Amino acid sequence: MAWRYALAIVLSILILYGWSLLNPPPPPRPPQNQPAAPPQAQPAAQGALQPAGQPPAPVKPALPNRERKQIPLELGGKYQLTADSRGGCLTAARLTDFHETAGNTDPYLLFQAPQEGPGLFTLELEDPGNPARPSRIDFEANWELLRTSPEGQPPVLEYRHEQDGISIKKIIQGGGDDVPGLTPGEGGARHLKVTVELSNTGTAPVDVTYRLFGPVGIDSEDFKAPGNDIELVFGQWSGDRVVAEATSAGKIASTRDIAPKGLAWVALSNLYFTGVLFPLPVEPGRQTSFVDRGFAASYADPASLRKLALEEHKRVLEALSPQEVQTLREKAHKNLSVALRAKASLAPGGAPVRHEYGFFLGPRDRHTLEKYSVLHLNEVNQYGMWGFIVRFFIWLLGVLKVVAMGSWGVAIILLTFVVKLCLHPVNKRTQASMQRFQKQMARIKPQMDAIRERYSSNRQRMNLEIQKLWKENKINPGQQMAGCLVMFLQLPVWIGLLTTLNYDIGLRQASFLYVKDLTRPDMLLNFGFSMPFLGEWFNLLPFVYMVLTVVSQRMQPKPDDPQMRQQYNMMTFMMVFFGFIFYSFAAGFLVYVITSAALGILESKIIKAELKREEAAHAAREGAAGAAGPVVDVGPMYPARQRKQADDQGKRGART
């Protein structure tokens, strides 16, 4: 038997070693002002729209001789933006009321455009002869900066560019009362407003189709698997509400057209933040007339490329050959550029056509998104089939945080109390069922051993005799399965809790005791070097969990049957194994499971005491009944059935 445990330990170590290779510690974030990598030769999927196999675009005419200008811009006390005349777009968007890491005061860099490809509010004109070709507007073209707002005035940027007889203006400013129910200022609007003006400077009518990009190059907040949290979300009108659909960035191979009927908005999200592009004015229940469809293009994330270059080649990305870079592009996690596609008909010399858009960028916080209820932006939060449970737990955790006087750690502990209290009847029934089954099996064990010895050469007859013995003693082996079924029915609750602790932005950078960020491992001690299985940090909470679970398991009654005892020992080993699995999990989740394990020990003692009292009462009823025959012990969980059996036996005794 010992060699099996040794083999299990060796296999577990190999699994943990493989896990550490697949989930290395996250690299440090690059400095905020670090310039993006210089352009490398890359395929069209890197933000461009030309698919593989298309002939190269014809040489474009010389670009206007304009100086490239980059302008820092602050809007509404919430955003730090970087405007770039190249493309007349934004290349970076930072949130001033959120920060990169706990204890860091730098504004959070939410969106950063890739070196090649579109930026935020890049406008691309489609070629009428080939809509799949890249934009007729050269990406390198510097747009003319017409105006910026004077000192002390609300910031406004206006860019202009002319291409093929079409004059294009883009006006970027803070949003406000353009969305019903919102007002400018602190705590009000959290979106930008973009106005596109199209004019025909030629002599013939022209139909124009263009793409306006919104969220581009979102930061990944998933420290265990960077990029896994990046997803495309789009909403479409269904009556007076919005139905949303989410797709992971890794599932978008190159480009994707989003053409649902009644498109309301398109969004790009990570774990805690989102950017949503929507047309104005908001027309609830129907798609805005000038919007044709949505669009998304995937590309290799630049930060992921730089990390892979160091890990696999021990060199910076700029020092690699084009072939090496292309290989890394296939391995790097994907990021997205998301746009809306619109159409306009322009008459020569006529009035300009104006299209307006809003661009929300901020947290996926329920209270913030509810301010945009006319757009149903809460639907950005897609939590899967158990979404209703997750939303309830997020609401409950917020309420408990108020009760805990602002402490998210205490709120998690209170949430654990609430869940344990609600599940106590289920846990009691499960433990009672298991205890009753073990007692019944112990009572007939000598008879079962005799049957096994008598029919050792005839397994079929042995099974029939054992089943007959169970039936005579009213033993239902399904009681064990019922306990497993009850545990299975709790899975939605566990999934909902884990998802809640992963997505609730309130936990981001929230401290508790010595933990600086409840969404990261507790990181009690830095080794100064990387250790196998553990990485660079010693995390205390997983070991606390292992100790508590082993204590809890040892408190359970040990079975007499050798096979059951082997399963009992294996379960103890699995508890320790799960502790290693949880080693790199978020501290908030570990606070929950540690509290749950501690409460489980207390609950087990309470349930045992309750069962003893019920058994004592059951024995007293048996003595008082004065039954002629023995009362079959079906356990304390069915007192009504026991009383009926006792009465029936008493009546049979009276008749005799």
N, C-alpha and C positions, 0 to 999 in steps of 0.2 A: 504493500500500500504506500510505503514511504516514497518509492520511486515515482509514483504518480504526482505526489506533491512537489517533488524536486523538478519533474518535467514541467508542471504548471508554473512554477516560479521562473524557470528558465524562459519559457514561452512568454510569460508576462514581461520579463526584462527586455526580451527582444521586441515585443510590441511597444513598450515604453520608449525604447531607443529609436524605433522607427517613427513613433509619434513625435519625438523631439527633433528628428531630422525633417519631418514634414511640417512642423510648426516651430521654426526657430524663433528666438526672441525678436521682437520688432526692432528695426533699425531706428536710430535717433532721427527725428525730423530734421530736414535741412533748415538752415537759417532762413528767416522770413524774407530777407532781401537777396537771397541767393539767386542769381540769374538762371534762367532756364538753359538747358543744354543747347549748344549750337545745332543748327539744322543738320540732320543726317539724311542720307538717301532712304526714302521710305515709300511704301506702296500707297496707292490712292486711298486706302481705307483709313489712313492716318488723318482723319478730318476731311479729306477731299472726297469728292462725289464720283470720281471716275472709276468704274469697276474694272477688274482685271479683264484683259482681252480687248478692251477698246483701243482704237488707234490713238496715238498721242494727239493732244489738242494742237491746233495750228499756232504758229508763233504770233503773239499778240503785239499790237503796236506799242511804241515806246510810251512809258508811263509819264504822266505829268511831272514836271520838275518841281516837286514840293518837298520841303524839309519834314522829316519825321519828328513828331512831337509826342511825348508822353506826359500826361498831366495827372498829378494826384488830386483826388476829389473826395470830399466828405459830404455825406448827405444825411440829414435828419438826426445826427448824433448816433446813428446805428451802423453806418457803412463807411469804409475806406475803399475807394475805387481807384483803379489805374486805367485812365483813358489813353488810347493809342490812336494816332492819326492813321497808322497803317491799318486799313480796313475800317477806320472810323468806328472802333468798337472798344469794349472794355477787356483788358487782358487779365485782370485780377479783381476779386471782390472779397473784402474782409468784413467780418462782423465785429464791431468794437465792443459789444456787450457780452461777447464770449471770447474764450482764450484757448490757445493751442493745448496747453497742458496745465494741470493743477500747479498753482504757484507761479505761473508765467503770465505776465501782463500783456504780452503781444496780442493784438487782435487776431481772431481766428480766420485763417485763410480758407474760405469755403470753396471758392471757384478760382481756378487758374487755367487759362487757355494754353494749349500745347504750342510749342514753337512753330510748328507747321499745322495749318488747319484754322478753322474759324475761332473767333473769340465770342464773348458775350455781345449780342446785338450786331454781329456780322451779317451783312445782307448779301445774298448771292442771287444774281439774275440767271434764270435758266435760258439755255439756247433753244429757241423755238424748233430748230431742226433736230435737236438731240437733247432731250430733257435730262438724260443720264450723264451728260458731260459736266465738268466743273463749271463754275460760274463764269459768265462773260466778263465779270469784273475781276481783274487780276488781284490775287491775294496780296501782292506786294505794293499795290497802289496806295499812296498816301492821300487820304481825303482832306479836303480843305476845311480847316477849322473856322467857321463863320463867327462864332461868339462863345464867350463864357460869361457867366454872370458877374456883375460888379461886386466889389467887397461889400459884405453885409446883406446881400440879396440871396434868395434861394438859389442854390447851384443849378445851372442849366448848361448843357453842352449841345452845340449844333454843328453837325458835319455836313459837307456837301460833296457830291461826286457826280460826274456826267459820263455816260457810257452809251455809245451807239444812238445818240439823239434822245436819251432819257436822262433827265436831271433828277437826282435823288437827294433828299435831305433826311437826316436823322436828328431828332431832338430828344435828348436824354435828360430827365429831371426826376425829382422825387414825386411819388404818387400821393394821393389824398382822397378828395371827395369824388374822384372818378369811379370809385367802387361804392355802390349803395351801402350805407350803414357805417362807413369809415370816415374819419376826420384826420387831418394832418396833425403832426406833433407827437410828443412822447406817449407811448402806449397806444397810439392809434395806428395809422397806416404803416405797413411794413413791406412796401413794394415800390418799385421804380416804374415810371411811365415813359414809354418810348413812342414817339410819333414818327411815322414814315410818310414823307411827301414825295409823290411821283408826278413829274411834268414831262410832257412831250414837246421837245424843242425842234422836232422835225416837221415835215410837211404832210405826212400821211398818218392816219390812225394806226395805233399799235396796241396789241394786247400783251400785257406783261405778267409773267409768273415769277415769283421770287420766294426765297426762303429767308426768314428772319430767325437767327439762332438766339436761344435764350440761355438755359443752363448748359455750361460747357466745362468739363474737367473738374468734377466734384472731388473733394478730399474723401479718403476712406477712413472711417472711424473704427473698423474692425481690427483690433490689434493682433488677434490670433491668426486671421486669414485675410490680409488686406485685399480689398476689392470685392469680397463676397457680399458686402452690404450695399454695393452700388446697384441701383435698379432704376429702370425706366417705368414711369407710371403715367397713364393717360386716363382722363375722365370723359365720359360722354353723357349727354342728357338722356334721361329716360323719364319722360313726363316732366315734373317739376323737381326731380332729384337727379343726382349724378351717380353713375355706376363706374367704378374705376377698375383698372386691370394693371397689374405689376408684372414686369419681366426683368430677371436678373441680367446685368450687363454682360455676363459671360455667355449668355444664350443668344446674343445678337452677333452673328458672325461678321457682318460687314456693315450693311445698311438695312434700314427697315422703314417702309412707309406705314404710317398710322392713319388709316382712313375709315374710322367708324362713323356711322351716321350720327350727327349731332355732337361733334367734337367740342368739348368745353375747355380743356386745357391739357398741356403736356408738362411733365415734371421729371426731375432727376433728383434722386434722394440717396442719402447714406443712412446710417443707423439713427442719427439724431437730427439731421437737418435736411432741408429740401429747397429746390428752386423750381418755381412754377411759372410758366409763360402762358398768358391767357389774352384773348382779344378783348378790346373795349369798343363800344360800351358792352357791359354784361347784359346778355339777353337770355334770361332764365327759360329753360325749356327748349331752346333751339340753337343751332350752330350759327355763329356770326356769318353774315352773308359773304364777306370777302375771303374768309378762311376756307381753304380747299381740303387740307389734310395736315397731319403731323409727319415728322421725319426724325430719324435717329441714325447716327453713324458711330460705329465703335472704332477705337484705336488703342494701341498699347499705351498704358499709363506711363508717363515719363519717370515718375518716382520709382515705379516697379522696374523699369528698364535699368535705371542707375543702380538699384540694389542688386539685380541679377548680374550686371557687369562686374561688380565687385566680388560677388559670391562665386561666380563661375570662371571668371577670367583674371581676377585680382587686378583689374585695371579699370580706369574710369571709362565711361561710355564713349567719350569723344576719341579715345585711343583705339577703338575697335574698328575692324574692317566692316564694310557694308554687309558682307555675308554673315559675319558674327552678330551684327545688330539685328539683321532679319531673323536669325534663329532665336534671339532673345525676344523679339516681338511676338513670336508664336507662343512663348512661355509666360510672358508678362500678363498680369491681370488687366482686364479691359476697363476703359473709361468711355464716356459717351459725350457726343455733341447732339443736342436736342433742339429742334426747330419747328416752326409753323410755316406752312406753305400757303401763300395767298395769291390772288389774281386781281388785276385791275385793267380796265380799258381806258386808254388815254387818247383824247382827241388832240390834233395839232393846235397849239396855241391856246388850248382851253385851260380852265382852272385846274390847279393841282388836285390830285386825288390823295386824301389823307386817310391813313389807317393808324389806329392807336392800339397799343398793347400795354398790358401790365406785367410786371415781373416780380413775383413774391420771392424773397430769399430770407430764410430765417429758420427757427427751430420747428420741429414737428410736434410742438407742444399743443395740447388740446385747446387750451384757452386762447392761444395766439391764432390758431387756425379757425376757431369758431367766429372770430371777427370777420372772416371772409365767408360767412354762412351762405351768402347769395351764390357763391361759387362752389359751395360744399367742399372746401379744401380739406376738411377732415378726412375725406376719402383718400387722400394721399397715403394715409396710414393703413396699409393693407397687411393684416396679421394672419392671413390664411383662414382655414376652415374654423379655427377656434377664436376668431377675431372678437366675437361678442364676449367671451370670457376674458380675453386680454384687456379689452376696453373697461370692463367692470373692475378688474384688478388695478389698472392704472388709476381709475377714479378712486377706488378704495385706498390705495397707497397714498394718494394726495390728501385724502381726508385724515388718514392716520398720521401723516406728517404734521398736520396742524395740531392734532392731539399731542404729538410728541414734541411740540414747541419748536418745530423747524428742523429736527434731526431726522435725516433720512435713514440712518442706521437703526435708530429706535423704532422708526416707522416700519422697517422690514421685520424687526422682532415682533412688533404688535401684529403685523400681518400674519406672521407664523402662528401666533396665538389664535387668531381668528380662524385660520384654516384648520388648525388642529382641533379646535372646539367644534367646528362644523363636521369634521370627519370622525369625531370620537365615536358616535354610534356605529359607524361602518367598521372602524378598527376594533371596537369591542366585539362586534359580531364575528369578525374574522378570527380574532384570537380565541374566542369562546369555541368556535367551530373546530379550530385546530386542537385546542386542549381537549375537547370532548372526544374527538377522533382518536387522539393518542391514548386516552384512558380506556376507550373501548377496545382498541387494538391490544393494549397491555393486558386486558382482562382475558382475552381469548388467545393470547400468544402461545400458551402451552398446547392448546388444541391445534393451532396452525402449524406448530413445529411437528406435532405428531402426524398431521396430514402430509406435510412435506416429506417426512421420513418414510411414511407408508407408500406414497405414490411417487417416489423420486424418479422411477423409471418411466412413468406415464404422466407427462406434463399436462396433457389435456384433462385427464381425470383429476389430477391435483387441483387445477384451476376450478373445475366444476365443484369439487368438495369445499374449496375455500369460499366460493361464492355462496354455496348452500349454508355454510357456517355463518357467513355475514348476514344472510337473510334471516336465519333463525334467531340471531342476536340483534336484529334490526339495526345493523351497521350499514351506513350509506357511505361508500368511498367517495361519492361525489361531494361530500363535505369539504374535502381538501381542494377539489376543483372550484367549489363555490368561493373559498377564500381567495384563490387566484383570480377568479372572475371579479370579485369585489375590488381587488387591487387594480385590475385592468380598467375597471370603470372609473378609477381615480386618475387615469392617465391624462384626460383632458385638463384636469385641474393642474397637474404638474407641468404640462406643456404650457398652459396659460401663464403660470407663475414664472417659468423660465423665460418666456417671451417678454413678459412684463419687465423683469429685471434687466433684460437686454435692451429694451427700447425706451424705457422711461427716461427722458432727458434730464429730469430732476436729479437722477443719480450721477449724471456726468460731472466729474470733478467734485462730488460731494464727499466730505471727509467724515470719518467716524473712528473714534479712538486714535490709534496710530496710523490708520489707513488714510491716504491722501485722496484717493479716487476710488469710489465704490464700483466703477465700471472696469477697473483694472485689477490685476492681482495685488495682494496686500503689500508685497515687496518690503518685508521687514528689514532685511539685511542684504547689502550688496557684497558679493564675494570678491569683486575686483577681477574676476576671470570667469569663464564659462565652465560649468560643471556638467557632466553627463546627466541627463534626465531632468536636471534642475535649472540649467541655464545660468544666468549671471546673478539671479536674485534668490534669496531664501524666503519662501512664502510659508508663514506659520499656520494660517487657517486650515489648509488641507490636512495637516497632521492633527490638529485639534479635532477635525471631523473624523479622522480614522480612529482615534482613541475612543471617541464617544460611540461610534457605530460598533466597535468591537465590544465595548462594555454592554451596549444594548443587546447585542447578539448573545453574549454569554449569560445574560439574565433570562433568556428564553429556556424553557425546560429541555434538557437533553434527551433525545429519543433513545429507547433501549435497542431498537432494531439496528443491526450493523449498517445496513444500506442507508437508513434514515440518518444515522450518526455521521456517515461519510458526507451526505449532502449538507448536514449541519456544519461540519468543519469546512467544507468547500464554500459555504455561504460566508463564513467568517473571513476566509481568504479573499473572497470577492469584495467584501467591504473595504479591506485594505487596498485592493486593486483600484477600486473606484476613487479612493483618496488620491492615488497617483494620477488618475485620469483628470481629476478636478484641480490638479496642481496649478495649471495656468488659467483657471477660470476666474471670472470677475469676483472681487471681494464681496460685493453685494449678494451674489448668489451663495457664496460660502457662508455669509452671515445667516442667510435663510436656512441652509441645510444643517448648519451647526445648531442653530436654535431648534430646528425640527427634531434633530437627533436627541438633544437634551430633553426636550418635552416628551419625546417618545419613551425615554427611560422612565420619566415620571408617570406618563400615561400607562405604561405597562404595569407599574406598581399599583396604580389605581384600579385598573381592570382586574388584576389578580385579586385584589381585596374585594371588589364587587362580586366576582365569580365565587369566591369563598363564602360570602354572605348568602348568595343565592343557593349554593350547594347545601349550606347548613339549613336554610329554610326548607329546601327540598327534602332533606333527611327527616326534618321534624314532621313534615306532612306525611311521609311514608310511615313513620311510627304511629301517628295519630290515626291513620286510615285503618290499621289492624287488618290488612289484606290477607286473604288466605294463601295467595301465591306470591311469588317474587314479582316486584315491579321492575320492568326493564328500565335501565338507566339510559335515557336518551338525552340526558344533559339538562342543565338549568336554563337553556335558552327557549324551551318549549313547556312552560309550566301548565298551560291549558291541556296539552296532550297528556302530560303526566297525570294530572288530576282525573282525566277521563279514564285512563288505563286503570288507575287505582280504584275508581268507582266500579268499573266493569268487573275487575277481579273480586271486589267485595261482594257484588251481586252474585257472581258464580259461586263464591264460598257460602253465601247464605242459602242458595238453592240446594247445595249438597248437605 
